[in-house]
Amino acid sequence: MNRKGKSWPLFVVAILIVLFSLTAIFGVSYTYGDTKNVYVKGASDIRFGIDIRGGVDVTFMPADDVEATDAQMTAAKTVIEDRLVGLGITDYESYVDNNKNRIIVRFPWKNDEADFNPQTAIDEIGTTAKMVFRKGSSATGEEILSGDDVASASAAYNETEGWVVQLKFNSAGASAFATATTELAASNGTISIWLDDNNISTATVNEAITGGEAIIKGNFDQDSASTLANQINSGSLPFALSAESYSTISPSLGAKSLNVMVQAGIIAFILVAILMIVRYRLPGTIAVISLMGQAAATLAVVSGYFTVFPGSTLTLPGIAGIILGIGMGVDANVITAERIKEELSKNKTLEGAVNSGFKMGLTPIIDGNVTIVIVAAILMGAFGPTDGFWAKVFNPIFYWFGPSTAGTIYSFGFTLLTSVLLNFVFGVWATRVMIRGAVHFKPLRKAWLFGGKKEGGADFKTPSINFIGNRKKFYTFSCALIAVVLVFCGIFGVKMDVEFKGGSMITLAYEGDADLNDLKSTIGTELGKSNLTLQTGSDISGNQTLTVTLPGSDTLTTEQLDNLLAALNEQYPDNKFVQNEVSNVDATIGKEFLLKSVVALVAACVLILLYVAYRFRKIGGLKAGSTAIVALLHDMFVVFGVFVLLRIPLNGNFIAALLTILGYSINDTVVIYDRIRENSALYGKKQMSLAELVNLSVNQSFARSLMTSITTCLALGVVCVVSVIYRLDSIYSFAFPLLFGMVSGVYSTICIATPLWVDWKNKKKAAKKA
């Protein structure tokens, strides 16, 4: 056989992946002076979410029970966006929920933000800012003109008056102002300026002002003058807005969290790479190259490296999704490498073993990845922007909930989906091209490099564990586990985060020693609340923290939060209290978010059931899908049990963990179902009983299931360790329960789903005979 020239794909594809990875990570740019020209975006150009950059996530509603029209809600959203741009914040997200009269706004802090005061920002963009010029100094004075007559407003410094706001009127405003000042100048009358029914300036008119310009004088500094000018320029809201729910995070915490998660990603990649190389030799080494390309391509999609994609916002759970993708991304390579070893054990030639491995491994790879795509799409459709593709696809399911977005969950779904889709490019196509090239490269044409032995063949032994015969033991263990969790729930209850039940949770950083009893008394008096819960801890920066949780579903206004912080620093100046995070959720919105999360779980289960039923219809797809769903419910209960036993409040992380387990566990189940379908065609009903056939299929897939679980748990384990060391509670409460869910996913697939399927089919056969 002429193999000359056929090895070049190995080296070309490997070099292209390395070059692409370098550009995706570091980008391509040129700096001249203070100007930076970006030709290819890298990791530094990624748009980070508010949990990394710091910022605000707020839901506004019309105040005073105003029944707003759709047009008014849209107008209010436009005004808010104009004000954000005026504040120098262009990287924002805003959505209107006309069904519930809500405006959802999410924006990060400016890069040069020095004074972290989220309450001020919320108030600035939510005030009506209706400006009126009146004759005299009374609120009932005759109206001269309004903010609609102002063409532009700007902050300026006047040597005599200090900071002022300069106004330029349009033609109608200039005419009205000239007429009024001409009239008032004759009697030295006054003109007052009112903003939202508050007098902000009153001036005596000494002469007619006909130039179409005026100034607003007051006790302004630069920031307050700029804020007022911005509000005037953006126009007035059609009604006042009330911040029903909002959460904030300090920018200093997010930046350090980002560095920690990047380190976790690098460590996870190195450990998975070592494991793959040791276990699978040359295919493992090639898998690492492909995995590097997959991780880099995920970053490239997020950053906007590919001009056809607009890029996406990356959050801490999104980074966790990339790390999880590293662990799960090798699954395609594990399936292929295991099948090659299996074919070599049958004394096939190297080319024959590789070709058979590719052919037999493709179907389970496709089926397994499609189930994860379903879950990621549900995450993005339920919790992403309303104008997104998946939101439109699943609009019939989530329409009644409105755009109750959760940027962190959406980002996790986006990176998970991206990783899975890119796995087809790198884990399947690129890997196969490089392996075929390696087969035709003489120095690498050695069976032992592909998992075989030097003298030929391979050490591939199929285990002979009687999973079906021991099924009753597995059922008993699972039932006992469920019983323990249920008893614990009955005794201690289930903790719900404010994200689901509503309420307020405030985290403050402080210095020195603090008396919790005194603080509780002070905070209770200031807020007018009793039965507060106070808990001390520390944040990623090493600062001591005080977390205040309000009882029930009570929420706080931005004014109450500002007053609380001021009161604490006044009474305890040595502690230097600083606001870290706030989660303030209206009870109604929290319950709606919980219900939407439950609907997302149900929708994912139904779609997975339909897919499995269709794909495995030749071996009883509906039964296979139903027993797979039972196994999924088992895994979700395990995750729930970890939350309950560790007293972790249920929140958005809980839902993301459950949906991830759905995709991962069904992936494992589908691979075994694929093997059962393959063996059914090979051995048929006459050669082997159903129990024997299923046992054989499970044992043949056992090495793959174990290896994929090890790599995934290894990546998640790194995230867990890092989150504990650096006190990333939001990541820990997601990764640690998910780690148990991954282990349960393998167990339920092997010990619950397939045995139940066998029992169901056997009972049906017995019923027919009877």
C-alpha distance (Angstrom), angle and dihedral (degrees) to the residues before:
residue distance angle dihedral
M1 . . .
N2 3.78 . .
R3 3.77 107.9 .
K4 3.79 97.7 164.2
G5 3.78 114.7 137.3
K6 3.80 95.5 6.7
S7 3.79 96.5 106.8
W8 3.80 96.3 67.8
P9 3.85 95.4 90.2
L10 3.81 89.2 67.4
F11 3.78 93.5 60.0
V12 3.81 98.4 34.4
V13 3.80 94.8 51.5
A14 3.83 92.4 43.3
I15 3.82 92.0 50.5
L16 3.82 92.0 46.1
I17 3.80 90.9 51.1
V18 3.80 92.2 50.1
L19 3.82 92.9 47.6
F20 3.79 92.2 46.0
S21 3.81 91.2 48.6
L22 3.80 91.6 52.4
T23 3.81 92.9 50.9
A24 3.81 92.4 43.9
I25 3.81 91.4 52.6
F26 3.80 101.4 38.0
G27 3.81 100.8 22.9
V28 3.77 126.0 -151.1
S29 3.80 117.6 -90.0
Y30 3.75 142.6 145.6
T31 3.79 125.6 -144.0
Y32 3.78 122.4 -155.2
G33 3.78 113.6 178.3
D34 3.77 106.7 -48.6
T35 3.81 93.6 -21.7
K36 3.78 120.3 97.0
N37 3.79 117.8 -163.8
V38 3.81 111.9 -160.5
Y39 3.80 114.8 -156.8
V40 3.80 97.8 167.5
K41 3.79 121.1 20.3
G42 3.79 118.1 -126.4
A43 3.79 136.3 -173.4
S44 3.81 91.3 -73.9
D45 3.82 89.5 61.3
I46 3.80 93.9 57.6
R47 3.80 115.6 122.8
F48 3.79 106.3 -125.4
G49 3.78 126.0 -151.8
I50 3.77 126.7 -115.5
D51 3.81 92.1 -96.3
I52 3.82 86.6 66.0
R53 3.80 103.7 30.5
G54 3.77 94.6 32.4
G55 3.77 121.7 -120.7
V56 3.76 147.2 124.0
D57 3.80 136.4 -61.3
V58 3.81 108.3 -168.8
T59 3.81 137.3 170.4
F60 3.80 113.9 -153.1
M61 3.80 126.3 -161.7
P62 3.82 130.1 -178.6
A63 3.78 109.0 -87.2
D64 3.81 124.9 -126.9
D65 3.84 92.6 29.8
V66 3.79 92.8 -72.5
E67 3.83 112.3 177.2
A68 3.79 100.2 -137.7
T69 3.78 124.4 -162.3
D70 3.81 122.3 -129.3
A71 3.79 89.5 -107.1
Q72 3.80 91.7 52.8
M73 3.81 91.8 49.0
T74 3.79 90.6 51.2
A75 3.81 90.4 47.9
A76 3.81 90.5 50.3
K77 3.81 90.7 50.9
T78 3.82 90.0 51.7
V79 3.80 91.7 51.2
I80 3.82 90.9 49.9
E81 3.80 91.0 50.8
D82 3.80 91.3 49.0
R83 3.79 90.3 51.9
L84 3.78 92.4 49.8
V85 3.81 90.2 52.0
G86 3.78 89.2 48.1
L87 3.81 88.8 54.3
G88 3.80 88.9 53.6
I89 3.80 94.0 -105.8
T90 3.79 111.4 128.5
D91 3.80 99.9 151.4
Y92 3.79 96.8 81.0
E93 3.80 138.1 126.2
S94 3.81 123.5 -142.6
Y95 3.80 132.7 176.2
V96 3.79 135.7 177.2
D97 3.79 122.3 -140.3
N98 3.79 102.7 -164.7
N99 3.80 92.0 178.7
K100 3.80 92.1 62.9
N101 3.84 99.4 24.5
R102 3.80 93.0 -117.4
I103 3.77 135.3 141.2
I104 3.80 115.2 -158.6
V105 3.79 115.7 -158.2
R106 3.79 128.1 -179.5
F107 3.79 121.3 -178.8
P108 3.82 137.2 159.8
W109 3.75 126.9 -135.8
K110 3.76 120.2 -94.7
N111 3.80 114.4 -95.1
D112 3.80 91.2 -113.9
E113 3.81 95.3 44.3
A114 3.80 107.5 141.1
D115 3.81 103.3 166.0
F116 3.81 108.0 59.8
N117 3.81 105.2 -156.7
P118 3.81 111.0 143.2
Q119 3.79 93.7 174.4
T120 3.79 90.7 60.9
A121 3.80 91.3 50.7
I122 3.81 92.1 50.2
D123 3.79 91.2 49.8
E124 3.80 92.3 47.1
I125 3.77 95.4 56.0
G126 3.81 95.2 37.7
T127 3.79 102.2 51.2
T128 3.82 117.7 101.7
A129 3.85 92.9 -129.7
K130 3.80 93.6 -161.0
M131 3.80 106.4 172.0
V132 3.82 123.4 -160.1
F133 3.83 131.6 177.8
R134 3.83 112.1 -146.7
K135 3.78 136.8 -176.5
G136 3.77 111.6 -110.9
S137 3.79 126.3 3.9
S138 3.78 99.4 -74.9
A139 3.80 128.6 101.1
T140 3.81 87.2 -130.0
G141 3.80 94.0 55.3
E142 3.79 120.1 123.5
E143 3.82 112.3 -79.8
I144 3.80 113.7 -117.1
L145 3.78 100.2 -179.3
S146 3.80 141.0 -32.6
G147 3.78 139.2 -132.9
D148 3.80 88.6 -85.3
D149 3.82 87.8 70.1
V150 3.83 92.4 57.6
A151 3.82 114.6 97.8
S152 3.81 95.0 -169.6
A153 3.77 142.4 -11.1
S154 3.81 129.3 -158.6
A155 3.79 138.6 174.2
A156 3.80 114.6 -113.9
Y157 3.77 138.2 170.6
N158 3.80 118.2 -120.8
E159 3.82 117.9 -166.9
T160 3.80 92.4 -140.6
E161 3.79 101.3 34.6
G162 3.81 101.4 29.6
W163 3.79 116.6 -142.2
V164 3.80 113.8 7.7
V165 3.80 138.4 164.6
Q166 3.79 114.8 -114.8
L167 3.79 116.9 -147.8
K168 3.79 130.8 -160.9
F169 3.79 115.7 -166.7
N170 3.76 127.9 -147.6
S171 3.79 117.9 -120.9
A172 3.81 94.8 -85.3
G173 3.80 91.9 46.0
A174 3.81 93.3 46.4
S175 3.81 90.5 52.1
A176 3.82 94.0 47.7
F177 3.81 92.4 46.1
A178 3.81 92.3 48.4
T179 3.82 91.3 50.5
A180 3.80 93.3 48.5
T181 3.81 96.2 46.0
T182 3.81 91.3 47.1
E183 3.80 89.1 54.6
L184 3.81 95.6 44.2
A185 3.82 96.0 43.6
A186 3.79 90.3 67.3
S187 3.82 90.8 63.9
N188 3.78 100.3 27.3
G189 3.78 88.3 -112.3
T190 3.80 125.8 172.2
I191 3.79 136.7 -115.3
S192 3.81 120.4 -154.1
I193 3.80 127.4 -161.9
W194 3.78 119.0 -145.6
L195 3.79 128.1 -164.6
D196 3.79 115.4 -168.4
D197 3.84 89.0 -19.4
N198 3.82 91.3 -52.3
N199 3.78 119.9 118.7
I200 3.78 108.0 -124.9
S201 3.80 99.9 167.4
T202 3.82 140.8 8.7
A203 3.81 123.1 -172.6
T204 3.79 136.9 178.5
V205 3.81 114.8 -121.7
N206 3.80 111.0 -132.1
E207 3.77 98.3 165.1
A208 3.78 140.5 9.6
I209 3.80 115.0 -84.8
T210 3.78 109.1 -148.2
G211 3.81 102.7 155.0
G212 3.80 94.7 90.5
E213 3.81 93.4 -115.0
A214 3.80 136.5 100.7
I215 3.78 140.7 164.2
I216 3.79 132.5 -130.0
K217 3.79 111.4 -138.8
G218 3.79 124.6 -163.0
N219 3.76 143.4 119.1
F220 3.79 91.7 -57.6
D221 3.74 130.0 157.6
Q222 3.81 121.6 -166.2
D223 3.82 95.0 -88.8
S224 3.80 96.5 46.9
A225 3.82 92.0 45.5
S226 3.83 90.5 50.0
T227 3.81 91.5 47.2
L228 3.81 92.6 51.8
A229 3.80 91.8 46.9
N230 3.80 90.2 50.1
Q231 3.80 92.2 50.6
I232 3.79 92.1 49.2
N233 3.80 92.5 48.2
S234 3.80 93.1 48.9
G235 3.78 92.0 50.5
S236 3.76 129.8 -127.8
L237 3.75 125.3 -58.0
P238 3.81 114.4 -114.9
F239 3.82 87.9 -122.7
A240 3.77 139.1 0.5
L241 3.81 116.0 -83.6
S242 3.77 126.4 -137.3
A243 3.82 120.6 -153.6
E244 3.80 99.4 -130.1
S245 3.79 94.8 173.6
Y246 3.77 132.6 9.7
S247 3.76 141.9 156.9
T248 3.78 128.4 -163.2
I249 3.78 137.2 -173.2
S250 3.78 132.8 -166.7
P251 3.83 114.8 -111.4
S252 3.81 92.6 -134.2
L253 3.81 92.5 62.1
G254 3.79 94.2 49.2
A255 3.80 95.0 50.8
K256 3.80 92.7 54.9
S257 3.80 91.1 44.4
L258 3.80 88.9 56.1
N259 3.81 92.8 54.3
V260 3.79 91.0 48.9
M261 3.81 94.0 49.8
V262 3.81 91.6 48.2
Q263 3.80 89.0 54.1
A264 3.81 89.5 49.3
G265 3.80 90.2 52.4
I266 3.80 92.9 51.2
I267 3.82 92.8 47.9
A268 3.82 92.0 47.2
F269 3.81 91.2 50.3
I270 3.82 92.6 50.2
L271 3.81 93.8 48.6
V272 3.81 93.6 46.9
A273 3.82 89.8 46.8
I274 3.81 92.8 52.4
L275 3.80 91.6 47.8
M276 3.82 93.1 49.4
I277 3.81 93.6 48.3
V278 3.79 93.9 47.5
R279 3.78 93.5 46.0
Y280 3.81 101.4 40.2
R281 3.83 105.0 20.8
L282 3.82 109.8 -160.7
P283 3.84 97.4 9.0
G284 3.80 87.0 47.3
T285 3.82 91.6 52.1
I286 3.80 90.7 49.0
A287 3.81 89.0 47.4
V288 3.82 89.6 56.1
I289 3.82 90.8 53.6
S290 3.80 89.9 49.9
L291 3.80 91.3 45.9
M292 3.81 90.2 52.8
G293 3.80 88.8 53.2
Q294 3.80 91.5 48.0
A295 3.82 93.5 51.2
A296 3.82 91.5 45.7
A297 3.81 91.6 47.6
T298 3.81 90.2 51.7
L299 3.80 89.1 54.8
A300 3.80 89.1 46.0
V301 3.80 92.5 54.7
V302 3.81 90.9 48.3
S303 3.82 94.2 47.3
G304 3.80 95.6 46.8
Y305 3.82 94.7 -110.7
F306 3.78 88.6 148.1
T307 3.79 107.3 61.8
V308 3.81 91.9 -148.2
F309 3.81 88.3 66.5
P310 3.82 120.3 62.8
G311 3.80 93.3 -146.3
S312 3.79 126.2 -122.1
T313 3.78 141.3 -115.9
L314 3.80 113.0 -94.3
T315 3.81 119.4 -145.7
L316 3.80 132.5 180.0
P317 3.83 92.2 -95.9
G318 3.81 86.1 47.8
I319 3.80 89.3 58.3
A320 3.81 87.7 47.5
G321 3.80 86.3 53.9
I322 3.80 90.4 55.1
I323 3.81 90.9 49.1
L324 3.80 90.4 47.8
G325 3.79 87.3 49.3
I326 3.80 88.7 56.7
G327 3.79 90.1 57.3
M328 3.80 95.4 42.4
G329 3.80 94.5 37.6
V330 3.78 93.2 74.3
D331 3.79 91.0 59.9
A332 3.81 92.6 93.1
N333 3.79 89.7 49.6
V334 3.81 92.0 47.2
I335 3.81 91.8 51.8
T336 3.81 91.6 49.0
A337 3.81 95.1 44.5
E338 3.81 92.9 47.8
R339 3.80 91.7 49.6
I340 3.82 91.2 49.5
K341 3.82 90.0 52.7
E342 3.78 90.1 47.6
E343 3.81 91.9 50.8
L344 3.82 91.5 46.9
S345 3.82 88.7 54.2
K346 3.81 86.5 61.6
N347 3.84 87.7 61.6
K348 3.78 94.0 -110.3
T349 3.80 120.2 155.7
L350 3.79 117.2 -96.8
E351 3.81 91.9 -105.6
G352 3.80 91.2 46.9
A353 3.80 93.2 48.8
V354 3.81 92.4 48.4
N355 3.81 93.1 47.5
S356 3.81 92.5 47.5
G357 3.79 91.3 45.5
F358 3.79 91.2 52.9
K359 3.79 93.4 45.9
M360 3.80 97.9 45.7
G361 3.80 94.4 41.2
L362 3.81 99.1 51.0
T363 3.82 99.1 74.9
P364 3.84 96.5 53.6
I365 3.82 89.7 45.1
I366 3.80 91.3 54.9
D367 3.81 95.0 43.6
G368 3.80 92.8 46.5
N369 3.79 94.8 49.0
V370 3.81 94.3 46.0
T371 3.81 90.6 60.4
I372 3.80 90.6 54.0
V373 3.82 89.5 48.3
I374 3.81 88.4 55.9
V375 3.81 91.7 53.8
A376 3.82 94.8 44.8
A377 3.81 90.5 48.4
I378 3.82 90.5 52.1
L379 3.82 90.1 51.1
M380 3.79 91.6 51.3
G381 3.79 94.6 42.1
A382 3.80 94.9 49.6
F383 3.80 100.2 40.5
G384 3.80 105.3 22.9
P385 3.83 133.6 91.8
T386 3.77 114.3 -60.2
D387 3.80 93.4 -123.1
G388 3.81 92.7 53.7
F389 3.80 122.3 114.9
W390 3.79 96.5 -114.4
A391 3.80 92.2 43.6
K392 3.80 87.9 58.9
V393 3.81 92.3 45.8
F394 3.81 92.7 52.8
N395 3.79 95.8 34.6
P396 3.84 92.5 113.3
I397 3.81 89.1 59.7
F398 3.81 100.7 42.4
Y399 3.81 101.1 26.8
W400 3.80 95.1 108.1
F401 3.79 93.4 55.0
G402 3.78 96.5 58.0
P403 3.82 124.2 -148.4
S404 3.82 97.6 -36.9
T405 3.78 89.8 159.9
A406 3.79 125.5 -172.0
G407 3.77 108.6 -164.3
T408 3.80 94.8 -165.4
I409 3.82 93.9 53.6
Y410 3.80 91.9 43.8
S411 3.80 91.4 51.2
F412 3.81 90.6 50.9
G413 3.81 90.5 50.6
F414 3.80 91.5 47.1
T415 3.81 95.6 52.1
L416 3.82 91.0 42.6
L417 3.82 91.9 51.4
T418 3.79 91.9 44.6
S419 3.81 91.6 50.7
V420 3.80 92.4 50.3
L421 3.80 94.6 48.3
L422 3.79 92.1 45.5
N423 3.80 88.2 50.4
F424 3.81 87.6 71.2
V425 3.80 88.8 56.0
F426 3.79 99.3 43.4
G427 3.80 107.2 16.4
V428 3.80 93.7 44.9
W429 3.82 112.8 20.4
A430 3.82 102.1 28.8
T431 3.80 93.1 41.1
R432 3.78 92.6 50.9
V433 3.78 93.6 47.1
M434 3.81 91.2 51.5
I435 3.81 94.1 45.0
R436 3.81 91.1 50.3
G437 3.80 88.1 50.4
A438 3.81 90.5 49.7
V439 3.81 91.0 51.6
H440 3.81 89.4 58.3
F441 3.82 95.1 44.9
K442 3.82 105.9 94.3
P443 3.84 98.6 -144.4
L444 3.82 89.0 54.4
R445 3.82 97.3 43.2
K446 3.79 92.9 106.5
A447 3.77 121.5 121.4
W448 3.81 93.0 -145.4
L449 3.81 90.0 61.5
F450 3.81 86.9 61.5
G451 3.80 94.7 48.5
G452 3.79 98.9 -82.4
K453 3.79 132.3 112.2
K454 3.81 125.9 -90.0
E455 3.77 91.7 -116.9
G456 3.83 92.1 48.1
G457 3.75 137.5 -86.8
A458 3.77 122.5 53.6
D459 3.81 141.3 -99.3
F460 3.78 96.2 -111.1
K461 3.76 115.8 147.5
T462 3.77 121.7 175.9
P463 3.81 110.7 -138.7
S464 3.77 117.3 -121.2
I465 3.79 101.9 -147.0
N466 3.80 112.9 153.3
F467 3.81 97.9 -133.1
I468 3.80 94.0 160.9
G469 3.79 93.1 48.0
N470 3.82 91.5 52.7
R471 3.79 95.0 44.8
K472 3.80 94.7 113.6
K473 3.80 90.0 58.7
F474 3.79 89.5 51.9
Y475 3.80 91.9 48.2
T476 3.81 90.4 49.9
F477 3.80 92.8 49.4
S478 3.79 92.9 49.6
C479 3.80 93.2 46.8
A480 3.81 90.3 50.1
L481 3.81 90.6 49.8
I482 3.79 91.4 50.7
A483 3.80 90.8 47.7
V484 3.82 92.1 53.1
V485 3.80 91.7 52.4
L486 3.80 92.6 46.6
V487 3.81 92.0 50.2
F488 3.80 90.7 48.6
C489 3.82 89.6 50.1
G490 3.80 90.4 51.0
I491 3.80 92.9 50.7
F492 3.79 103.1 37.6
G493 3.80 102.6 18.8
V494 3.80 128.9 -140.2
K495 3.79 120.9 -71.3
M496 3.79 116.4 -133.8
D497 3.80 123.4 -159.3
V498 3.80 119.6 -130.4
E499 3.81 85.9 -109.3
F500 3.82 87.5 74.0
K501 3.80 106.2 25.9
G502 3.79 99.9 31.2
G503 3.79 127.1 -122.0
S504 3.80 138.4 108.5
M505 3.78 132.6 -70.3
I506 3.81 119.0 -179.8
T507 3.80 124.7 -171.3
L508 3.81 117.2 -162.1
A509 3.80 128.4 -176.3
Y510 3.77 117.7 -141.4
E511 3.80 143.6 171.1
G512 3.79 132.2 -126.8
D513 3.80 127.6 4.7
A514 3.79 122.8 -30.4
D515 3.79 131.8 -165.9
L516 3.82 106.6 -133.5
N517 3.81 93.6 -159.6
D518 3.79 92.1 54.1
L519 3.80 91.5 44.4
K520 3.79 91.6 49.4
S521 3.79 90.7 51.9
T522 3.81 92.6 47.4
I523 3.80 94.6 46.5
G524 3.80 92.7 44.9
T525 3.80 91.7 51.0
E526 3.81 93.8 46.2
L527 3.81 94.1 48.3
G528 3.77 96.4 35.4
K529 3.81 90.0 -126.7
S530 3.78 132.7 128.0
N531 3.81 133.0 -157.2
L532 3.79 93.0 35.7
T533 3.78 118.0 174.4
L534 3.82 116.5 -133.6
Q535 3.79 124.5 -171.9
T536 3.79 129.8 176.4
G537 3.80 125.9 -147.5
S538 3.78 140.7 128.0
D539 3.79 137.1 -95.7
I540 3.80 133.8 -135.5
S541 3.80 90.5 -86.9
G542 3.81 91.0 58.4
N543 3.80 93.2 -110.1
Q544 3.78 120.3 141.7
T545 3.78 112.2 -109.5
L546 3.78 136.6 -156.5
T547 3.81 117.2 -157.0
V548 3.80 116.3 -160.6
T549 3.81 118.0 -165.1
L550 3.79 121.3 -171.8
P551 3.77 119.0 -137.1
G552 3.78 120.4 -106.4
S553 3.77 115.4 -10.8
D554 3.82 98.9 -42.4
T555 3.80 116.4 146.4
L556 3.78 132.7 -162.2
T557 3.77 132.5 -132.3
T558 3.78 121.1 -126.6
E559 3.81 88.5 -110.8
Q560 3.81 91.4 55.9
L561 3.80 90.9 51.0
D562 3.79 92.6 50.5
N563 3.80 91.3 47.5
L564 3.80 91.4 48.4
L565 3.81 93.2 53.0
A566 3.81 91.0 46.4
A567 3.81 92.1 49.3
L568 3.80 93.3 49.9
N569 3.79 93.5 50.0
E570 3.79 90.4 46.2
Q571 3.81 94.7 52.0
Y572 3.82 96.9 34.3
P573 3.82 105.0 30.6
D574 3.82 93.6 159.5
N575 3.81 91.8 60.9
K576 3.82 93.8 58.4
F577 3.79 97.3 -153.8
V578 3.82 115.7 -149.0
Q579 3.79 126.6 -175.7
N580 3.82 113.1 -115.1
E581 3.78 105.9 167.8
V582 3.78 139.6 -6.0
S583 3.79 129.4 -167.2
N584 3.78 112.5 -173.0
V585 3.82 114.6 170.3
D586 3.79 129.3 173.2
A587 3.81 110.3 -125.7
T588 3.81 93.5 -124.7
I589 3.80 92.7 51.2
G590 3.81 90.7 46.9
K591 3.81 92.6 53.4
E592 3.80 91.2 47.2
F593 3.81 90.3 51.7
L594 3.81 90.1 51.0
L595 3.81 91.9 49.2
K596 3.79 91.5 47.7
S597 3.80 89.4 51.3
V598 3.80 91.1 52.5
V599 3.80 90.9 49.4
A600 3.82 89.1 50.9
L601 3.81 90.2 54.2
V602 3.79 92.5 48.7
A603 3.81 91.8 46.9
A604 3.81 91.2 51.2
C605 3.82 91.6 50.1
V606 3.81 92.2 49.3
L607 3.81 93.7 48.7
I608 3.80 91.9 47.6
L609 3.81 90.8 48.5
L610 3.81 91.0 52.0
Y611 3.79 92.8 47.2
V612 3.81 94.6 48.6
A613 3.81 91.6 44.2
Y614 3.80 90.6 53.8
R615 3.80 98.5 41.7
F616 3.82 94.3 48.4
R617 3.78 99.1 35.0
K618 3.84 91.2 125.6
I619 3.80 91.9 63.9
G620 3.81 98.5 37.5
G621 3.78 101.5 -70.9
L622 3.80 97.9 -174.2
K623 3.80 91.8 52.5
A624 3.80 90.5 45.0
G625 3.80 90.9 49.0
S626 3.81 93.0 46.8
T627 3.80 94.3 50.8
A628 3.81 89.1 45.3
I629 3.81 88.9 55.3
V630 3.82 89.6 51.2
A631 3.81 88.1 54.2
L632 3.81 89.9 48.2
L633 3.79 91.1 52.2
H634 3.81 87.6 50.5
D635 3.81 90.9 53.6
M636 3.79 93.2 46.1
F637 3.79 89.0 51.2
V638 3.80 89.5 53.2
V639 3.81 89.9 54.0
F640 3.80 89.4 46.7
G641 3.80 89.1 50.0
V642 3.81 92.2 54.0
F643 3.82 90.2 51.9
V644 3.80 90.6 48.7
L645 3.81 98.0 43.8
L646 3.82 93.5 46.5
R647 3.82 90.7 43.8
I648 3.80 92.5 -123.0
P649 3.83 109.4 160.2
L650 3.80 114.2 -116.9
N651 3.80 110.9 -111.0
G652 3.80 142.3 137.0
N653 3.81 90.4 -55.5
F654 3.79 88.3 60.0
I655 3.81 91.5 56.0
A656 3.81 92.5 45.5
A657 3.82 89.8 50.7
L658 3.80 92.2 49.8
L659 3.79 93.4 49.5
T660 3.80 91.4 46.7
I661 3.80 89.9 52.5
L662 3.79 89.2 51.0
G663 3.79 90.8 57.6
Y664 3.79 96.1 40.8
S665 3.80 98.0 44.5
I666 3.79 95.2 45.7
N667 3.81 88.1 48.4
D668 3.79 88.5 60.1
T669 3.79 92.5 44.8
V670 3.78 93.4 48.9
V671 3.82 91.9 53.3
I672 3.81 90.3 55.9
Y673 3.81 91.7 44.6
D674 3.81 87.6 53.3
R675 3.79 89.7 54.3
I676 3.82 91.0 48.4
R677 3.80 89.8 51.7
E678 3.81 90.6 48.8
N679 3.80 93.3 48.9
S680 3.79 91.9 45.5
A681 3.79 88.7 61.8
L682 3.81 92.0 45.2
Y683 3.79 101.5 45.4
G684 3.77 105.0 18.9
K685 3.79 126.7 -164.0
K686 3.79 97.1 -65.6
Q687 3.79 98.7 55.1
M688 3.79 98.2 47.5
S689 3.81 137.7 17.1
L690 3.79 119.3 -117.4
A691 3.80 92.5 -107.9
E692 3.81 91.9 50.1
L693 3.79 92.2 46.8
V694 3.80 93.1 50.0
N695 3.81 91.9 45.1
L696 3.79 90.1 52.1
S697 3.82 91.9 48.3
V698 3.80 93.3 49.0
N699 3.80 92.4 48.1
Q700 3.80 92.0 47.8
S701 3.82 89.8 52.6
F702 3.79 94.7 41.3
A703 3.83 96.7 93.2
R704 3.79 91.6 50.1
S705 3.82 92.6 47.4
L706 3.78 91.9 48.2
M707 3.80 95.0 46.6
T708 3.81 94.8 47.4
S709 3.78 89.9 48.8
I710 3.79 91.6 49.9
T711 3.81 93.7 51.7
T712 3.81 92.5 45.2
C713 3.79 93.8 45.7
L714 3.81 89.6 45.6
A715 3.80 90.7 57.0
L716 3.81 92.3 44.1
G717 3.79 90.8 45.2
V718 3.79 90.8 58.0
V719 3.80 89.7 51.5
C720 3.82 90.5 49.9
V721 3.81 94.0 49.6
V722 3.79 93.0 46.6
S723 3.81 92.4 46.7
V724 3.81 90.5 52.3
I725 3.80 94.7 46.4
Y726 3.81 93.5 48.0
R727 3.82 96.1 34.0
L728 3.80 96.8 -118.3
D729 3.79 94.1 163.0
S730 3.80 94.5 172.5
I731 3.82 90.7 57.6
Y732 3.80 95.4 39.1
S733 3.81 92.4 53.4
F734 3.80 87.6 56.4
A735 3.81 103.4 37.8
F736 3.81 101.1 42.5
P737 3.84 98.1 53.9
L738 3.81 88.0 41.2
L739 3.81 89.3 55.9
F740 3.80 90.4 58.6
G741 3.78 89.2 45.2
M742 3.81 90.6 55.8
V743 3.79 91.2 53.7
S744 3.78 90.0 46.5
G745 3.80 89.4 49.7
V746 3.80 91.8 62.9
Y747 3.80 92.6 42.6
S748 3.81 95.1 48.7
T749 3.79 93.0 46.9
I750 3.80 93.9 53.0
C751 3.79 101.1 30.2
I752 3.82 104.7 30.2
A753 3.82 114.8 21.8
T754 3.80 100.5 44.9
P755 3.84 97.0 39.2
L756 3.81 90.3 49.0
W757 3.78 89.6 49.9
V758 3.82 90.4 52.2
D759 3.82 91.9 48.2
W760 3.80 91.6 49.3
K761 3.82 93.7 50.2
N762 3.80 93.3 44.5
K763 3.81 92.8 50.0
K764 3.79 90.0 50.5
K765 3.82 90.1 51.7
A766 3.81 91.1 48.0
A767 3.79 90.7 49.9
K768 3.81 90.9 52.5
K769 3.82 92.2 50.5
A770 3.78 91.0 49.1
